[in-house]
Amino acid sequence: MVLDIKKMKYQQIISLITPELLNKSIETMSMNEICDIIGITKKTFYNHFSSKEELLLEVDQKILKEVFITEYEKKLEISKNSGVEKFHTIIDTFCDLFFTKTNYFSFFYINFDGINKAIIKEEFVKYKNFRQNYSAYFTNNFKSGLEDKTIKSIRGLGIDNILRSLNGICIYLITSINLGTITIEEAKTDLYDFKNFILENIRGEYE
């Protein structure tokens, strides 16, 4: 029972800080500010987390699990069997989530440096492994397409370059939307044009 209560408190802390981190970098926040937002003492905080970095990684994991992975799994269940169709499903879902869950994308980009600095630390290896498993939704289905020849290998359009480009255009679009230099509709056109360019150019001979 004690363990259950501790786990409930742990999850409650994560849930309470998540809305704040959708618009603010945890690196700019003091421990006093974090504890005030959650409504706990520093002692209670450190009973559950080793540092604010661990809290950030827990929020990162919660969002990826509950929003992205849940949606990927749901869509993959009804996807066709070929590698390119599965990869297409993942990219389509990612782009759709950009416009239906834009605040979560803001979280990743606002806290990008903090997540990357924390995830390489030895004590947080489980979070690094989780991130690699998340990336596998993209990389494994891309590789599956190469194997069944529904995706063709093109120099400059490997999975690493595709993911870097996809993240890059999302950062640009979020920044532009926030600055008011681009409308949501214009952002949709840009992102879906990019997605279609990628998918049209990787389609293989046995699709």
Summary of the structure (lengths in Angstrom):
residues: 207
radius of gyration: 19.1
end to end distance: 54.0
largest distance: 60.9
contacts: 597
relative contact order: 0.11
helix: 80%
strand: 1%
